[in-house]
Amino acid sequence: MRCGGIFDVVSRKSQLADLEQQSMDPDFWNDQNTAKLVIDQTNALKAFTEPYDKLCSSIEDAEVLIEMA
């Protein structure tokens, strides 16, 4: 299901991957203010995507259990 807007998980995961890639740059910490903004954005995106992923995993597990019943 794709809702878009604030529920656009695909977009959020893409943004998260981009930010994590930026943080891997050897010069990342040269600008502390920018680094802090990137880390804050990364944490905010993880706060949404990680629970979403856990929920999806739980739903998949429940579907398997239902099939086995």
C-alpha positions in Angstrom: 0.0 0.0 0.0 1.3 3.4 -0.9 -0.2 6.4 0.8 2.4 9.1 -0.1 2.8 12.2 1.9 3.9 11.7 5.5 3.4 7.9 5.2 5.8 7.6 2.2 8.1 5.0 3.7 10.0 4.4 0.5 10.9 8.1 0.3 11.9 8.2 3.9 14.1 5.1 3.5 15.7 6.7 0.5 16.4 9.9 2.4 17.8 7.8 5.3 20.2 5.9 3.0 21.4 9.3 1.5 22.0 10.8 4.9 23.8 7.6 6.1 26.0 7.8 3.0 26.8 11.4 3.8 27.9 10.5 7.3 30.4 8.0 5.8 32.3 10.7 4.1 35.7 11.2 5.7 35.2 15.0 5.8 31.7 14.6 7.4 32.8 15.9 10.9 34.7 18.9 9.5 31.5 21.0 9.7 30.1 20.2 13.2 26.8 22.2 12.6 26.0 20.4 9.3 27.0 17.0 10.8 24.6 17.6 13.7 21.8 18.5 11.3 22.4 15.3 9.3 22.5 13.2 12.5 19.3 14.8 13.7 17.6 14.1 10.4 18.9 10.5 10.4 17.6 9.9 13.9 14.2 11.4 13.0 13.9 9.2 10.0 14.9 6.1 11.9 12.3 6.9 14.6 9.7 6.4 11.9 11.2 3.7 9.7 12.4 1.3 12.4 9.0 0.9 14.1 7.4 0.6 10.7 9.8 -2.2 9.7 9.1 -4.0 13.0 5.4 -3.7 12.5 5.7 -5.1 8.9 7.7 -8.0 10.3 5.2 -8.8 13.0 2.4 -8.7 10.4 4.3 -11.2 8.2 4.9 -13.4 11.2 1.2 -13.4 12.0 0.3 -14.2 8.4 2.6 -17.3 8.6 1.1 -18.4 11.8 -2.4 -18.0 10.4 -1.4 -20.1 7.4 0.0 -22.8 9.7 -3.2 -23.0 11.7 
